[in-house]
């Protein structure tokens, strides 16, 4: 049921299970540099917490700021084994045998570049999203 699922999700978040599969931040500010400065302030400093320590910004976003949004999913064998050894509570949350089937496939990251506007974002990224769209692009030059 939904309550049980929420309990499981809360547990996974509390124990930073996502850090095993996404060993990078969620995005960064764009400006004069690709990885622009200004993501941290005295009020919103860099986190030291596992999973959050890789964030390149913790500040409140303001209208007009441009930032990347780049979630990823990776199956890096050495990283996953290191995380499972160092953090036993994370290891208890995953099926190591099933994960091992994905070693070697690498991973996937889709990046959007967005500008914060008054009522949300304006997405500047125009790329294929569905499997069919991506396969069409990949097969276009064959």
N, C-alpha and C positions, 0 to 999 in steps of 0.2 A: 504494500500500500504506500501511499504518498508520504506518510509520516515516517515509515521505516526507511524509505529512500532518502528523505531529508536527513535522517539521523546518520546514514552511511555517508552521504555527501559532506555533512558537517564534520564527521570524523576524518575523512580524507583531507579536507581543507585544514583542519586543526593540525594534522600531522604532515602537511606539505607534500602529499603524495605527488602532486603535479610537478614538483621540482625534479623528480626522476625522469620525466618525459619532456620537460621544457626548461632546459638549463640556460635560460636567457631571460631578459626582461620582456615586457609586453610591447614596448615601443619607446621612442625617444623623440625629443623635440627636433624639428627641422627649421633651419634658418640660414645663417651665413655658412654654417658647416653642416655636413650630413648628420652628424651626431652633435647637435647644437647644445650649448651650455644653458644653464638656467633651470634645470629640472629639479633642483633641490634648493630649499630656502631654510632659514633658521627655524621657521615654523614647521616646515615639512622636510626634515633631513633624510639622508639615505638610511634605509633600514638595514639592520644587521641580521634580520631573521631569514632563515633558510627559505628560498623561493622568492622572497621579496628583496633580497640583497642585490639581485641582478637588475632591478628596475632602474631605468635611467631618469625617471622622474617620479616624484611623490607629491608634487605640488598640486594645488587646485588649478585646473585649466581655466583660462580666461578667453573670452571672445577674441578672435583674431589669431590665436596661437595655432601653429601647424605642427602636427604630431603624427608619428607613425603608429599604426595598430598592427602588430605582427605576432599573432599567436602561432605556436608551432607544436609539433609532435615529433619526437625523435626516439629511435630505438638504438641507442648507442650502448653496445654491450659492456664496455669497460666502465662507463659512467653508471649504468644501471646496477652492475655488480658492486661497484664502490658504494653507491647509495644504500643498497640492500644490506651491505655489511655494516656500514657506519650507522644506519638508522633502522634498527630491527622493527620498529612500529610501521615503517613504510613497507618493509618486506612482507609483513603480515597482511598487507592490503592488496597484494597483487599475486597473480599466478605466474611464477617464474618460468615454468615450462611453456605456458602459452606465449609469454613475452619473447622467449628465446626463438620462437618461430618467426619473429619479425626482425631479428638481428640481421644486419646486412642490407636491409631495405633503406636504411638511412632515416629519412623523415620528410617532413613537409612543413613549410612555413609560407603563409600567404600574407603579404604586407599591403596595407592600405595607407595612403597618405591623406590625412583629413585636416580640415580647418574647423576650429570650434566657432560656431555661429550662435546667435542668440537662442535659437530653439533646438540646438543639437549639433550636427556636424554637416559639412559639405565634403563629400568623398571625391577626391581627385583621381582615384585609381579606376582605370577601365581595363579589366582583365577578365578572361573567362573564369567562371566559378564552378560550373557543374562538371561532372566527369565527362559527359558527352562534349561539352564545349572545349575542355582541355585536350581531350583525345583528338578532336578535330584539328586544333592548332598543331599538336604534335605530329600528326599524320600529313599535314599540308605539304611538306617538302619531300615526301617519300616517293 
